[in-house]
């Protein structure tokens, strides 16, 4: 008879005693725990590896400013859209070929206020003009056009025409007031920032990358370059300098040298492609000296400049093409932040003048 206080008999109690973990076969635990732990371990390894992996290098290419661009930069994100937005701002500010740009409207005499990009480039142009005794001058456009390198085509100017046009040229004859309005001594004066705007565009693209935390990159727009950090191989960026050629139609990509660079800007200016020969055999180079009004005649064929910014490199490269070797050397003495690689005409052959560090040229 069952105990009323304990309705389950000893026999029934023994029969219904629950199993413990000690009663379970060992294989039942290992059958599912070990695979799960293995999967978790592998997943954790993959997550940690991905978290610690360096960002990939992005590559963008296309056309802008009438030339081509190539950009390589280390970033998990493709920033081409943001970069192109900045470059379009440069175009809308400084392009002579965009009729609605700030520059074009100022050239037409419209009462337009300079935007921040225009102000920056204008002020930098003034500094480079002063540093080069006027060899760099953004008002030289009337002379450039007259010699057939701008919008004008036709007969070359005679001395009377050159003298007349020189009265419309001179960086000291223009200024921006505090409100950003341009004032010209002669309303016929025309500004042309093409010798500095492309370099500034490279700087603008580089600024976008830096704003997104990118430290390893190369921006190249038509041969004007800014480099930072290291390339995908963990080495300095390699940038070539073209060899001169006497054929303005040549597409030769032969290199005179290759520079190993980081954390600097580079620009090259040269007369060896942008020139023409007159019917009487005279060679007319596209670099016009603002002081004389005539195309330059000296032995520098190509001027490559390294500088803190590409706008500076661009402007000084043009200036040195105007000045010639000896005057350029004097400027370099006053501006140790600049380094140069000049290719010169040496009695029909080529010679070089360089202030680059030995480790930079390969």
Secondary structure, 3 states (H helix, E strand, C coil): CCECCECCCHHHHHHCCCCCHHHCCHHHHHHHHHHHHHHHHHHHHHHHHHHHCCCCEEEEEEEECCEEEEEEEECCCCCHHHHHHHHHHHHHHHCCCCCCCHHHHHHCCCCCECCHHHHHHHHHHHHHHHHCCCCCCCCCHHHHHHCCCCCCCCCCCCHHHHHHHHCCCCHHHEEECCCCEEEECCCCCCCCCHHHHHHHHHHHHHHHHHHCCCCCEEEEECCEEEEECCCCCCCCEEEEEECCCCCCCCCCCCEEEEEEECCEEEEEEECCCCEEECCCCCEEECCECCCCCCECCCCEEEEEEEECCHHHHHHHHHHHHHHCHHHHHHHHHHCCCCEEEEEEEECCEEEEEECCCCCCEC
